[in-house]
Amino acid sequence: MPTQQELASADYGGYPDNYEQIIKTYLEPILKDPYSAEYRHLKGPEKQWTSFFAQSNYGYGVCYMINAKNIFGGFTGYKIHHFLIRDGLVVQHVYESGENYDIMGEVARDRCK
């Protein structure tokens, strides 16, 4: 975990005024039908740091509930998604899968509290 001094002096990148468009552009090639996805903004952008395999990442965290279609054309139900944005790009994305033992879902829920 970074110290208070490291957090205060960290470079989080520029504030993402257009965070909604950044996220939708990022998800476009990932979602089966990106234009039908339903978004509920939960919080952010706010300065955040994340750690993954001892590598700290700094940026702006944004949380959404997203309901998207699956390969059969049915909606999957709203799931929590956490995006870390830095300098206009999504640098990390974790979300609920709806599966048993959903570790990344727990991470997303924790970051979106």
DAGI-V240997 format. One record per helix or strand of 3 or more residues. SS is the DSSP state (~ for helix, > for strand). FROM is the first residue (numbers start at 1). LEN is the number of residues. If there is no record, write none. Layout:
BEGIN
[[SS;FROM;LEN] [SS;FROM;LEN]]
END
This chain:
BEGIN
[[~;4;6] [~;19;10] [~;34;3] [>;38;15] [>;55;13] [>;79;8] [>;89;7] [~;103;9]]
END
